[in-house]
């Protein structure tokens, strides 16, 4: 974080000096740990599903670095005076089941009484120091692969308004609870130059982080970006969360959008995602192979959505 006198440590591989997904600290020549923390307020009514989503979202940062999550600690803020403890039990059960699916051991946690419910995880993972993936490192010509469809923020807004269809509810829930584990494994198998996961800053915000201070630019083909069922329809209805507008305001000065592109699709590109997919930069000659392997792993939505370019530097061009 700018302005803070950070601690210098020769074993720190990735720290606060970058806008990366997690911190990485070298323990030995062949072992480093990945550390991350993430928690948020409920985005769905079902407490068990909320627990699953929050856990999957926190684990995603380790997967984005190419690592394997090992242990986790619960972070809980709970209004014990106004909410039944059974709700917390279901949230923790959802989180624990998702950790069990990921092969992660829960080792503890911390809780506080709070008028606003929040839940998430602090996660520790492992990786070899030589294969750490950061959100920078992409090379000109690299193709960009997205592993999950966009639109979770817009569809969750529709759910809160009671306007979402059963299909939309089912698809967005499945998307958010799905681990990025298989995508990370394929990414490491094929080889990638950079990676990040798409969360609160939306596709455009996280994509800009991949080219920040690199001199490289990016082209995104909007027609290739996978979208959740109903996302465009709900965008047309104005069911767009406030975070979408904040993301657009923060990034639009570095983004060139084809004026022929539907404004409703544009909204989705800025839409804040919860437990979104990985955005992977991979060499052009390995991109099709990676997509094929991702689909074999059950990641049917995996798609090449753009490429890294030399010009324009540190800008994103969105084509129709």
C-alpha positions as CSV (number, residue, x, y, z in Angstrom):
1,X,0.0,0.0,0.0
2,X,1.4,3.4,-1.1
3,X,2.7,5.6,1.7
4,X,3.4,2.9,4.2
5,X,7.0,2.1,5.2
6,X,7.0,-1.6,4.2
7,X,9.2,-4.2,5.9
8,X,12.0,-5.3,3.6
9,X,12.6,-9.1,3.6
10,X,14.7,-11.0,1.1
11,X,12.4,-14.0,1.4
12,X,9.3,-12.1,0.4
13,X,8.4,-13.1,-3.1
14,X,5.1,-11.3,-3.4
15,X,4.0,-8.7,-0.9
16,X,2.0,-5.5,-0.4
17,X,4.1,-3.6,-3.0
18,X,1.9,-5.1,-5.7
19,X,-1.8,-5.4,-6.3
20,X,-1.6,-9.2,-6.4
21,X,-4.0,-11.8,-5.2
22,X,-2.0,-13.1,-2.2
23,X,1.3,-12.9,-0.4
24,X,4.1,-15.4,-1.1
25,X,7.0,-16.0,1.4
26,X,9.9,-18.3,0.7
27,X,10.7,-20.8,3.4
28,X,13.4,-22.7,1.5
29,X,14.8,-23.1,-2.0
30,X,12.0,-25.5,-2.8
31,X,9.1,-24.3,-0.7
32,X,7.1,-21.1,-0.3
33,X,3.9,-20.4,1.5
34,X,0.9,-18.4,0.1
35,X,-1.2,-16.4,2.5
36,X,-4.5,-14.6,1.8
37,X,-7.6,-13.5,3.7
38,X,-11.1,-12.6,2.4
39,X,-14.5,-12.2,4.0
40,X,-17.7,-10.3,3.2
41,X,-21.4,-9.9,4.0
42,X,-24.1,-12.4,2.7
43,X,-24.9,-12.2,-1.0
44,X,-27.5,-15.0,-0.9
45,X,-30.2,-15.9,1.6
46,X,-29.3,-19.5,2.2
47,X,-26.6,-19.5,5.0
48,X,-25.1,-22.9,3.9
49,X,-24.7,-21.7,0.4
50,X,-23.2,-18.4,1.6
51,X,-20.6,-20.3,3.6
52,X,-19.7,-22.3,0.5
53,X,-19.4,-19.2,-1.6
54,X,-17.3,-17.3,0.9
55,X,-14.9,-20.2,1.3
56,X,-14.5,-20.8,-2.4
57,X,-13.9,-17.1,-2.9
58,X,-11.1,-17.0,-0.2
59,X,-9.4,-20.2,-1.6
60,X,-9.4,-18.7,-5.1
61,X,-6.5,-16.4,-4.3
62,X,-4.2,-19.3,-3.7
63,X,-5.3,-21.0,-6.9
64,X,-4.7,-17.8,-8.8
65,X,-1.1,-17.9,-7.7
66,X,-0.8,-21.5,-8.9
67,X,-0.6,-22.9,-5.4
68,X,-2.3,-25.6,-3.3
69,X,-4.3,-24.4,-0.3
70,X,-3.4,-26.4,2.9
71,X,-5.0,-24.8,6.0
72,X,-7.6,-22.2,6.8
73,X,-9.0,-20.2,9.7
74,X,-12.6,-18.9,10.0
75,X,-13.3,-15.2,10.3
76,X,-16.7,-14.5,11.7
77,X,-18.6,-11.4,12.6
78,X,-22.0,-12.3,13.9
79,X,-25.0,-10.4,15.5
80,X,-25.6,-12.9,18.3
81,X,-28.3,-10.6,19.9
82,X,-30.5,-10.5,16.8
83,X,-29.8,-13.7,14.8
84,X,-30.3,-17.3,15.7
85,X,-27.0,-19.3,16.3
86,X,-28.4,-22.0,13.9
87,X,-27.7,-19.6,11.0
88,X,-24.0,-19.4,12.0
89,X,-23.9,-23.1,12.3
90,X,-25.1,-23.5,8.7
91,X,-22.7,-20.9,7.4
92,X,-19.7,-22.7,9.1
93,X,-21.0,-26.0,7.7
94,X,-21.1,-24.7,4.2
95,X,-17.5,-23.3,4.5
96,X,-16.3,-26.5,6.1
97,X,-17.8,-28.7,3.3
98,X,-16.1,-26.5,0.7
99,X,-12.8,-26.8,2.5
100,X,-13.2,-30.5,2.7
101,X,-13.8,-30.6,-1.1
102,X,-10.6,-28.6,-1.5
103,X,-8.6,-30.8,0.7
104,X,-8.0,-28.0,3.2
105,X,-7.8,-28.4,7.0
106,X,-9.6,-26.0,9.2
107,X,-7.2,-25.1,12.1
108,X,-9.0,-22.4,14.0
109,X,-10.4,-18.9,13.6
110,X,-11.7,-15.9,15.3
111,X,-15.2,-14.5,15.9
112,X,-16.5,-11.1,17.1
113,X,-20.0,-9.9,17.9
114,X,-21.0,-7.4,15.1
115,X,-24.4,-6.0,14.0
116,X,-23.6,-7.0,10.5
117,X,-23.0,-10.6,9.6
118,X,-19.7,-11.4,7.8
119,X,-17.8,-14.6,7.0
120,X,-14.7,-15.6,5.3
121,X,-11.3,-17.4,5.6
122,X,-7.6,-16.8,6.2
123,X,-5.9,-19.3,4.0
124,X,-2.4,-20.7,3.8
125,X,-1.1,-22.6,0.8
126,X,2.1,-23.9,-0.6
127,X,4.0,-23.6,-3.9
128,X,7.5,-24.0,-5.3
129,X,9.2,-20.6,-5.4
130,X,10.2,-21.0,-9.0
131,X,6.6,-21.5,-10.3
132,X,4.8,-18.6,-8.5
133,X,2.3,-16.9,-10.8
134,X,1.6,-13.2,-10.3
135,X,-1.0,-11.0,-12.0
136,X,1.8,-9.4,-14.1
137,X,4.3,-11.1,-16.4
138,X,2.1,-11.4,-19.5
139,X,3.9,-11.1,-22.8
140,X,2.8,-9.4,-26.0
141,X,1.0,-12.0,-28.1
142,X,-0.3,-14.0,-25.1
143,X,-3.9,-15.0,-25.3
144,X,-6.3,-14.4,-22.3
145,X,-8.4,-17.2,-21.1
146,X,-11.4,-16.7,-18.8
147,X,-12.6,-19.8,-16.9
148,X,-16.0,-18.6,-15.5
149,X,-18.8,-16.6,-16.9
150,X,-19.5,-13.0,-15.8
151,X,-22.6,-11.4,-14.2
152,X,-22.7,-12.6,-10.6
153,X,-23.2,-9.0,-9.2
154,X,-26.1,-8.2,-11.6
155,X,-27.8,-11.5,-11.1
156,X,-27.5,-11.3,-7.3
157,X,-29.1,-7.9,-7.5
158,X,-32.0,-9.5,-9.4
159,X,-32.3,-12.2,-6.8
160,X,-32.5,-9.6,-4.0
161,X,-35.2,-7.9,-6.0
162,X,-37.2,-11.1,-6.4
163,X,-36.9,-10.9,-10.2
164,X,-34.4,-13.7,-11.0
165,X,-35.5,-16.8,-12.8
166,X,-34.8,-20.3,-11.4
167,X,-32.3,-20.9,-14.2
168,X,-30.4,-17.7,-13.3
169,X,-30.4,-18.6,-9.6
170,X,-29.1,-22.1,-10.2
171,X,-26.4,-21.0,-12.7
172,X,-25.1,-18.1,-10.5
173,X,-25.0,-20.3,-7.4
174,X,-23.2,-23.1,-9.2
175,X,-20.7,-20.6,-10.6
176,X,-19.9,-19.0,-7.2
177,X,-19.5,-22.2,-5.2
178,X,-17.3,-23.9,-7.8
179,X,-13.6,-24.0,-6.8
180,X,-10.9,-22.7,-9.2
181,X,-8.8,-25.8,-8.3
182,X,-9.1,-27.6,-11.6
183,X,-8.5,-24.5,-13.6
184,X,-5.3,-23.8,-11.5
185,X,-4.1,-27.4,-12.0
186,X,-4.5,-27.1,-15.8
187,X,-2.9,-23.7,-15.8
188,X,0.2,-25.1,-14.1
189,X,0.3,-28.2,-16.3
190,X,0.2,-26.2,-19.6
191,X,2.2,-23.2,-18.3
192,X,1.1,-19.6,-18.0
193,X,2.8,-16.2,-17.9
194,X,0.3,-14.5,-15.5
195,X,-3.0,-15.0,-13.8
196,X,-5.5,-13.3,-11.5
197,X,-9.0,-14.2,-10.3
198,X,-11.9,-12.0,-11.2
199,X,-13.6,-10.6,-8.1
200,X,-14.8,-7.2,-6.8
201,X,-13.1,-5.0,-9.3
202,X,-14.8,-6.8,-12.2
203,X,-13.2,-8.1,-15.4
204,X,-11.9,-4.7,-16.6
205,X,-10.5,-3.7,-13.2
206,X,-8.6,-7.0,-12.6
207,X,-7.4,-7.0,-16.3
208,X,-6.0,-3.6,-15.9
209,X,-4.0,-4.8,-12.9
210,X,-2.4,-7.4,-15.2
211,X,-0.9,-4.6,-17.4
212,X,-0.3,-1.9,-14.8
213,X,3.3,-0.6,-15.0
214,X,4.2,-3.2,-17.7
215,X,4.1,-1.0,-20.8
216,X,1.8,-3.7,-22.3
217,X,-1.8,-3.3,-23.4
218,X,-4.8,-5.6,-23.8
219,X,-7.5,-6.2,-26.3
220,X,-10.7,-7.9,-25.1
221,X,-13.3,-9.3,-27.6
222,X,-16.6,-8.7,-25.8
223,X,-18.4,-11.1,-28.0
224,X,-16.2,-13.9,-26.7
225,X,-16.7,-13.2,-23.0
226,X,-18.9,-15.9,-21.4
227,X,-21.9,-14.5,-19.6
228,X,-24.3,-16.0,-17.1
229,X,-27.9,-16.7,-18.3
230,X,-30.0,-13.6,-17.7
231,X,-27.2,-11.2,-17.0
232,X,-27.9,-9.1,-20.1
233,X,-31.6,-9.1,-19.5
234,X,-31.2,-8.0,-15.9
235,X,-28.7,-5.3,-17.0
236,X,-31.3,-3.9,-19.4
237,X,-33.8,-3.8,-16.5
238,X,-31.4,-1.6,-14.5
239,X,-30.6,-4.3,-11.9
240,X,-27.0,-3.2,-11.7
241,X,-25.2,-3.0,-8.3
242,X,-23.5,0.2,-7.2
243,X,-20.1,-1.5,-7.4
244,X,-20.4,-1.7,-11.2
245,X,-20.6,2.1,-11.5
246,X,-17.7,2.6,-9.1
247,X,-15.6,0.1,-11.1
248,X,-16.4,1.9,-14.3
249,X,-15.6,5.3,-12.9
250,X,-12.3,4.1,-11.6
251,X,-11.1,2.4,-14.8
252,X,-12.9,4.1,-17.7
253,X,-10.0,6.5,-18.3
254,X,-7.8,3.6,-19.2
255,X,-10.4,1.7,-21.3
256,X,-11.4,2.3,-24.9
257,X,-14.8,0.7,-25.6
258,X,-16.2,0.2,-29.1
259,X,-19.2,2.6,-29.3
260,X,-21.2,-0.1,-31.1
261,X,-21.0,-2.4,-28.0
262,X,-24.3,-2.7,-26.1
263,X,-24.2,-0.7,-22.9
264,X,-25.8,-3.6,-21.1
265,X,-22.9,-5.9,-22.1
266,X,-20.5,-3.1,-21.1
267,X,-22.1,-3.1,-17.6
268,X,-21.2,-6.7,-17.2
269,X,-17.6,-6.1,-18.0
270,X,-17.4,-3.8,-15.0
271,X,-19.7,-5.9,-12.8
272,X,-18.1,-6.8,-9.4
273,X,-17.8,-10.6,-9.3
274,X,-18.0,-12.9,-6.3
275,X,-15.9,-16.1,-6.5
276,X,-15.2,-15.4,-10.2
277,X,-13.0,-17.4,-12.5
278,X,-9.3,-17.1,-13.4
279,X,-8.1,-14.8,-16.1
280,X,-5.0,-16.5,-17.5
281,X,-2.3,-15.1,-19.9
282,X,-0.8,-17.9,-21.9
283,X,1.5,-18.1,-24.9
284,X,-0.5,-18.0,-28.2
285,X,0.8,-21.5,-29.2
286,X,-0.5,-23.1,-26.0
287,X,-3.8,-21.3,-25.7
288,X,-6.0,-23.7,-27.6
289,X,-4.4,-26.6,-25.8
290,X,-5.2,-25.0,-22.5
291,X,-8.8,-24.4,-23.4
292,X,-9.1,-28.0,-24.5
293,X,-7.6,-29.2,-21.2
294,X,-9.9,-26.9,-19.2
295,X,-13.0,-28.3,-20.9
296,X,-11.8,-31.8,-20.3
297,X,-11.6,-30.9,-16.6
298,X,-15.2,-29.9,-16.7
299,X,-14.7,-26.1,-17.2
300,X,-17.1,-25.8,-20.1
301,X,-17.1,-22.0,-20.2
302,X,-13.4,-21.6,-20.6
303,X,-12.8,-19.2,-23.5
304,X,-10.1,-17.2,-25.2
305,X,-11.4,-13.6,-24.7
306,X,-8.5,-11.4,-25.8
307,X,-4.8,-10.9,-26.1
308,X,-1.8,-8.9,-24.8
309,X,-0.4,-6.3,-27.1
310,X,2.5,-3.8,-27.2
311,X,0.2,-0.9,-28.1
312,X,-1.7,0.9,-26.7
313,X,0.4,0.6,-23.6
314,X,-1.3,0.1,-20.3
315,X,-4.8,0.5,-21.8
316,X,-7.6,-2.0,-22.6
317,X,-9.4,-1.9,-25.9
318,X,-12.8,-3.6,-25.8
319,X,-14.0,-4.6,-29.3
320,X,-17.6,-5.5,-30.2
